[in-house]
Amino acid sequence: MNQSDDRLPLYHRLRDDMIEKIMNREWQPDSAIPTEAELTKTYKVAIGTVRKAVDTLVADGLLERSQGRGTFVRRPNFNSSLFRFFRHQTEGTKNKVPEGRILQRALLTPPEPVASALGLTKRAKTIRLDRLRLVDGQAVLLEEIWLPYAQFGALMHLELPDFGDLLYPLYEEKCGHTVASAQETLTVETADAEVAKQLGISKDKPVIVIDRLALGYDRQPLEWRRSRGPADRFRYQVEIR
């Protein structure tokens, strides 16, 4: 078990060791972790210590319990996040995953706000992806995506059509990084000429801007993206309990 700081409570050190197993993919997303009895035997600690460590990871969203099945490494579902903000489904059909079309890719020094969000130096190399998302051929989002080159360099060798419609599974498959959570901020601006052209709207029309910082299981930044969509298709939906 992680012994980096024996001043920490035992359950906290156990929790840190479990996070390390998740990050190292010893415990895979969507897979069940060992039972409490197995963990108690492996770590030679009381079952109460194991339970408290697991409880903290469940509370943090890294693990989830399934009644009668066990406790699993949680993989967040980001596929439906777009539908919280924009109406774009075809009438009479269910929501569908938008088509993703990479417009361009470049290796660049990030602007200061991006470097700061990703925890990078100003001279760090980053990959910028410009992506258009479409439903039934209609543009719904224009995205500017920044990734640290050190973690995602493999994407520079991928043909643009091979990026597919969903990026997070690609990050996992090609680069070994799983997005575990994200923080989003919404603002409004007017469309400049390039944004208007890509989205098929008039210049100076209002657009909703969604800034997202995607984080790994260790809460370290993996991706920063800015998505823009027409304001007249915007909606806000949230579940309150």
Beta strands, then each sheet from edge to edge (+ up, - down):
strand 1: 63-66
strand 2: 70-73
strand 3: 99-108
strand 4: 126-135
strand 5: 138-148
strand 6: 181-190
strand 7: 206-215
strand 8: 221-230
sheet 1: 1+ 2-
sheet 2: 3+ 4- 5+ 8- 7+ 6-
end
